């Protein structure tokens, strides 16, 4: 077995010394444990979705409908899970999705995630809405691969500043979230009147930004924090953006640009037409449009439309290694993992994130091996059956 699948053997061998994993290896159990650990507000924020949460349920139902059809008597003695994204070879087809306000889950927040990701050479995608700054997370991440996710503010000078800071701090790709032109109707947060940004959490990149500080008359202090938060409110969402605005980003970012939130094939085609380098098929984990199409249900149509012209990534609903295999078989080049690592962070900080990743990567390799496949490139829709 490779180093990834060897995590299974490591667990069994530790069991001989009466040592057992401190967290479940079934990653679907982490949410329930995190609910017990977190405050009701924090748990509701990370676990909740838009409206009646029908889109979140559709994400999981889509995975359940697709079934793997294992093949026998194939030489699977040597496996290679590596993939190439934008000229860089990654050891596995997994990235950590951008999740904001991580200090509501653990005091170390994004710093713990950055360290865990770097230790396994898994790219971390840092959210603009992080509770640690671009520079702090880069320092914690060290030589690890990292991308930057942009919530495009109304103030274009601030957007440029974010991009310049990310480039200077070694973030190699830009992920632009399209589906959050405003926050959705999220009853769990509304019922508790809880939005962490209004409490100065998740605003670190804004409050530390020179353009932001200039607009409010200087550095953010206790005396002007309310004014700073109101300036954040005025600038966070930008509903006037159109496809024509993407040229502005290309002028200010010389690396790969990936659009997150694509669900319709025509939007994927527009992304290609505007010169973007990739798309992420995503519905924001069900957090934006209630009653929307399941992300995995959207994937085949996007792949058919642009899969031979651009890099298609996948996000929303991933909970297990088997989920990753299904998304790869339907045409995703790699996947972005979200809530499971957030729960791992909540439960055990850096070690919790590392545990989640090691479990996921081991299960990916074991599932592929037992199904008769040795590389992500061998996975095609014929691997699956759809009742």
Beta strands, then each sheet from edge to edge (+ up, - down):
strand 1: 66-68
strand 2: 83-85
strand 3: 88-90
strand 4: 94-96
strand 5: 123-126
strand 6: 146-150
strand 7: 173-177
strand 8: 256-262
strand 9: 278-281
strand 10: 311-315
strand 11: 334-337
strand 12: 384-386
sheet 1: 1+ 12-
sheet 2: 2+ 3-
sheet 3: 4+ 5+ 6+ 7+ 8+ 9+ 10+ 11+ 4+
end
